[in-house]
Amino acid sequence: MTSGDLEAINRHDLDAAMALMTEDCAFETTLPAPEGTRYVGQAAVRAAFAEFFQASPLAVFETEEQFACGERATVRWLYKWIEADGTHGHVRGVDVVRVRDGRVAESLACVNG
């Protein structure tokens, strides 16, 4: 994830987020643990993002560290949310990303603990 990716995701802007992805993109979530779920293609990834945005309307990601080399990148992030009862939560994780032609072709999310 780049800062532009995170801006689109934190705005819950589905069109902007999907514009950053290749047509044959792949996205692996962290749930259900321990394997997560893999979505392949614009339609499947779009549906997964839409569900996430709807389920977590106040959630945000903050980049803690990122590194890129060629078509590969890693992004260490802090994910923060607010529960319906007003309590706050957070978890740290990392995305392992493959980029093709300036767009995300694959993003594999992992969570600490």
Backbone as CSV, one residue per row, in Angstrom:
resi,resn,N_x,N_y,N_z,CA_x,CA_y,CA_z,C_x,C_y,C_z
1,MET,0.843,-1.181,0.000,0.000,0.000,0.000,0.881,1.234,0.000
2,THR,0.551,2.164,-0.822,1.245,3.441,-0.811,0.387,4.426,-0.036
3,SER,0.891,5.639,0.168,0.078,6.639,0.865,-1.185,6.953,0.075
4,GLY,-1.113,6.913,-1.255,-2.305,7.133,-2.073,-3.326,6.026,-1.899
5,ASP,-2.826,4.780,-1.801,-3.719,3.647,-1.551,-4.435,3.829,-0.222
6,LEU,-3.661,4.184,0.794,-4.253,4.346,2.121,-5.240,5.495,2.163
7,GLU,-4.964,6.570,1.449,-5.911,7.693,1.411,-7.240,7.235,0.834
8,ALA,-7.209,6.503,-0.267,-8.442,6.004,-0.893,-9.169,5.049,0.048
9,ILE,-8.426,4.154,0.692,-9.035,3.193,1.607,-9.582,3.893,2.838
10,ASN,-8.841,4.830,3.394,-9.312,5.540,4.595,-10.516,6.434,4.310
11,ARG,-10.673,6.892,3.070,-11.873,7.640,2.667,-13.021,6.691,2.347
12,HIS,-12.706,5.390,2.301,-13.671,4.353,1.905,-14.206,4.649,0.507
13,ASP,-13.287,5.097,-0.359,-13.592,5.444,-1.742,-13.343,4.220,-2.613
14,LEU,-14.377,3.462,-2.852,-14.268,2.194,-3.556,-13.723,2.370,-4.971
15,ASP,-14.217,3.361,-5.698,-13.742,3.577,-7.067,-12.266,3.935,-7.093
16,ALA,-11.835,4.806,-6.199,-10.421,5.208,-6.154,-9.534,4.038,-5.742
17,ALA,-9.983,3.241,-4.784,-9.205,2.077,-4.351,-9.052,1.082,-5.492
18,MET,-10.125,0.830,-6.217,-10.073,-0.143,-7.308,-9.271,0.373,-8.502
19,ALA,-9.208,1.676,-8.691,-8.399,2.245,-9.774,-6.914,1.982,-9.553
20,LEU,-6.534,1.668,-8.325,-5.140,1.389,-7.995,-4.765,-0.071,-8.237
21,MET,-5.747,-0.897,-8.582,-5.558,-2.334,-8.720,-5.570,-2.737,-10.201
22,THR,-4.795,-3.764,-10.558,-4.826,-4.297,-11.918,-6.141,-5.045,-12.148
23,GLU,-6.460,-5.307,-13.396,-7.690,-6.041,-13.718,-7.684,-7.440,-13.122
24,ASP,-6.515,-8.072,-13.083,-6.413,-9.436,-12.564,-5.881,-9.469,-11.130
25,CYS,-6.124,-8.405,-10.379,-5.589,-8.259,-9.027,-6.000,-9.417,-8.119
26,ALA,-5.189,-9.610,-7.085,-5.485,-10.601,-6.058,-5.287,-9.941,-4.703
27,PHE,-6.172,-10.253,-3.772,-6.111,-9.683,-2.425,-6.399,-10.796,-1.432
28,GLU,-5.496,-10.966,-0.456,-5.702,-11.940,0.610,-5.920,-11.203,1.910
29,THR,-7.033,-11.511,2.566,-7.366,-10.898,3.847,-6.743,-11.698,4.981
30,THR,-6.930,-11.222,6.181,-6.400,-11.894,7.362,-7.431,-12.812,8.014
31,LEU,-8.669,-12.756,7.557,-9.725,-13.562,8.179,-10.349,-14.500,7.169
32,PRO,-10.811,-15.661,7.535,-10.686,-16.190,8.893,-9.261,-16.689,9.146
33,ALA,-8.819,-16.513,10.368,-7.476,-16.937,10.764,-7.415,-18.461,10.752
34,PRO,-6.337,-19.060,10.472,-5.044,-18.439,10.205,-4.780,-18.202,8.719
35,GLU,-5.619,-18.714,7.826,-5.317,-18.666,6.393,-5.814,-17.425,5.673
36,GLY,-6.876,-16.805,6.137,-7.443,-15.673,5.416,-8.264,-16.128,4.223
37,THR,-8.708,-15.164,3.440,-9.503,-15.435,2.247,-8.835,-14.747,1.065
38,ARG,-8.771,-15.439,-0.071,-8.157,-14.877,-1.278,-9.256,-14.504,-2.268
39,TYR,-9.178,-13.271,-2.773,-10.097,-12.764,-3.786,-9.277,-12.470,-5.033
40,VAL,-9.772,-12.873,-6.196,-9.030,-12.684,-7.448,-9.925,-11.994,-8.462
41,GLY,-9.384,-10.943,-9.098,-10.103,-10.192,-10.124,-10.786,-8.966,-9.550
42,GLN,-10.982,-7.973,-10.416,-11.574,-6.700,-9.995,-12.924,-6.878,-9.301
43,ALA,-13.801,-7.703,-9.840,-15.142,-7.850,-9.260,-15.074,-8.439,-7.853
44,ALA,-14.266,-9.481,-7.664,-14.172,-10.127,-6.353,-13.508,-9.216,-5.326
45,VAL,-12.432,-8.545,-5.716,-11.739,-7.642,-4.792,-12.638,-6.454,-4.459
46,ARG,-13.332,-5.925,-5.444,-14.258,-4.811,-5.217,-15.325,-5.206,-4.197
47,ALA,-15.892,-6.399,-4.335,-16.917,-6.864,-3.394,-16.340,-7.002,-1.983
48,ALA,-15.118,-7.507,-1.871,-14.476,-7.641,-0.554,-14.228,-6.269,0.073
49,PHE,-13.730,-5.318,-0.728,-13.506,-3.966,-0.217,-14.826,-3.319,0.199
50,ALA,-15.861,-3.467,-0.610,-17.171,-2.867,-0.289,-17.697,-3.414,1.028
51,GLU,-17.571,-4.714,1.225,-18.018,-5.321,2.485,-17.222,-4.789,3.668
52,PHE,-15.900,-4.673,3.499,-15.043,-4.140,4.550,-15.414,-2.696,4.887
53,PHE,-15.593,-1.857,3.861,-15.941,-0.454,4.089,-17.261,-0.329,4.834
54,GLN,-18.230,-1.152,4.477,-19.537,-1.091,5.126,-19.453,-1.575,6.576
55,ALA,-18.686,-2.627,6.819,-18.587,-3.204,8.162,-17.738,-2.361,9.104
56,SER,-16.838,-1.551,8.555,-15.886,-0.786,9.377,-15.857,0.676,8.945
57,PRO,-16.964,1.400,9.109,-17.039,2.753,8.555,-16.082,3.772,9.182
58,LEU,-15.585,3.518,10.382,-14.698,4.474,11.042,-13.259,3.978,11.128
59,ALA,-12.964,2.879,10.473,-11.627,2.298,10.535,-10.645,3.061,9.654
60,VAL,-9.391,3.128,10.111,-8.325,3.766,9.337,-7.030,2.966,9.468
61,PHE,-6.200,3.076,8.449,-4.870,2.492,8.445,-3.852,3.624,8.522
62,GLU,-2.782,3.400,9.261,-1.648,4.323,9.293,-0.409,3.541,8.897
63,THR,0.378,4.081,7.972,1.627,3.436,7.576,2.668,3.686,8.650
64,GLU,3.281,2.611,9.128,4.368,2.737,10.100,5.727,2.633,9.418
65,GLU,5.788,1.840,8.349,7.037,1.678,7.615,6.716,1.036,6.273
66,GLN,7.445,1.424,5.242,7.281,0.757,3.951,8.618,0.655,3.250
67,PHE,8.724,-0.379,2.430,9.954,-0.651,1.705,9.588,-1.236,0.350
68,ALA,10.246,-0.776,-0.695,9.983,-1.304,-2.033,11.299,-1.624,-2.728
69,CYS,11.263,-2.683,-3.529,12.408,-3.072,-4.341,11.855,-3.716,-5.602
70,GLY,12.016,-3.037,-6.730,11.475,-3.564,-7.975,9.961,-3.613,-7.924
71,GLU,9.404,-4.768,-8.221,7.947,-4.906,-8.241,7.377,-5.364,-6.895
72,ARG,8.208,-5.475,-5.887,7.771,-5.946,-4.569,7.845,-4.819,-3.540
73,ALA,6.912,-4.867,-2.605,6.906,-3.882,-1.513,6.333,-4.529,-0.266
74,THR,6.730,-4.016,0.866,6.102,-4.382,2.133,5.674,-3.099,2.822
75,VAL,4.535,-3.161,3.461,4.013,-2.013,4.202,3.608,-2.502,5.579
76,ARG,4.265,-1.960,6.602,3.878,-2.254,7.978,2.887,-1.190,8.391
77,TRP,1.732,-1.612,8.926,0.650,-0.669,9.196,0.039,-0.887,10.572
78,LEU,-0.675,0.146,11.002,-1.481,0.116,12.218,-2.920,0.341,11.776
79,TYR,-3.786,-0.597,12.104,-5.204,-0.514,11.759,-5.965,-0.172,13.030
80,LYS,-6.729,0.936,12.989,-7.477,1.396,14.162,-8.960,1.472,13.835
81,TRP,-9.788,1.122,14.831,-11.233,1.157,14.641,-11.927,1.586,15.916
82,ILE,-13.204,1.925,15.753,-14.066,2.281,16.878,-15.250,1.320,16.868
83,GLU,-15.473,0.664,17.994,-16.596,-0.272,18.132,-17.906,0.509,18.262
84,ALA,-19.014,-0.188,18.086,-20.336,0.427,18.202,-20.556,1.038,19.582
85,ASP,-19.926,0.466,20.626,-20.091,0.994,21.988,-19.120,2.132,22.303
86,GLY,-18.337,2.553,21.291,-17.423,3.676,21.464,-16.014,3.285,21.880
87,THR,-15.770,2.021,22.175,-14.414,1.614,22.538,-13.539,1.568,21.281
88,HIS,-12.265,1.811,21.511,-11.294,1.845,20.420,-10.473,0.559,20.426
89,GLY,-10.031,0.162,19.255,-9.155,-0.994,19.134,-8.139,-0.773,18.048
90,HIS,-7.103,-1.593,18.058,-6.109,-1.521,16.990,-5.379,-2.850,16.871
91,VAL,-4.765,-3.049,15.734,-3.935,-4.213,15.471,-2.859,-3.785,14.475
92,ARG,-1.693,-4.416,14.589,-0.617,-4.134,13.643,-0.533,-5.277,12.641
93,GLY,-0.077,-4.937,11.440,0.082,-5.949,10.418,1.008,-5.482,9.326
94,VAL,1.087,-6.292,8.300,1.939,-5.990,7.153,1.254,-6.490,5.887
95,ASP,1.407,-5.758,4.812,0.977,-6.204,3.496,2.228,-6.478,2.671
96,VAL,2.233,-7.614,2.006,3.270,-7.945,1.037,2.627,-7.711,-0.322
97,VAL,3.195,-6.785,-1.087,2.545,-6.282,-2.292,3.404,-6.553,-3.522
98,ARG,2.737,-6.900,-4.616,3.380,-7.007,-5.922,2.733,-5.965,-6.825
99,VAL,3.562,-5.152,-7.466,3.093,-4.061,-8.322,3.437,-4.378,-9.768
100,ARG,2.510,-4.049,-10.663,2.749,-4.215,-12.101,2.224,-2.970,-12.813
101,ASP,3.083,-2.333,-13.587,2.708,-1.133,-14.342,2.114,-0.051,-13.440
102,GLY,2.668,0.094,-12.233,2.244,1.147,-11.322,0.955,0.874,-10.562
103,ARG,0.412,-0.328,-10.708,-0.836,-0.676,-10.014,-0.618,-1.936,-9.182
104,VAL,-1.421,-2.113,-8.161,-1.294,-3.266,-7.284,-1.851,-4.500,-7.996
105,ALA,-0.997,-5.499,-8.180,-1.408,-6.751,-8.790,-1.766,-7.781,-7.726
106,GLU,-1.113,-7.693,-6.563,-1.373,-8.650,-5.491,-1.039,-7.991,-4.164
107,SER,-1.907,-8.188,-3.183,-1.676,-7.683,-1.842,-2.056,-8.772,-0.851
108,LEU,-1.080,-9.215,-0.080,-1.262,-10.277,0.899,-1.154,-9.669,2.289
109,ALA,-2.238,-9.666,3.041,-2.268,-9.052,4.363,-1.979,-10.075,5.445
110,CYS,-1.168,-9.686,6.412,-0.846,-10.514,7.574,-1.008,-9.646,8.812
111,VAL,-1.484,-10.256,9.906,-1.706,-9.523,11.153,-0.831,-10.123,12.246
112,ASN,-0.275,-9.261,13.094,0.485,-9.716,14.253,-0.478,-10.254,15.296
113,GLY,-0.198,-11.451,15.773,-0.967,-12.043,16.873,-2.323,-12.394,16.486
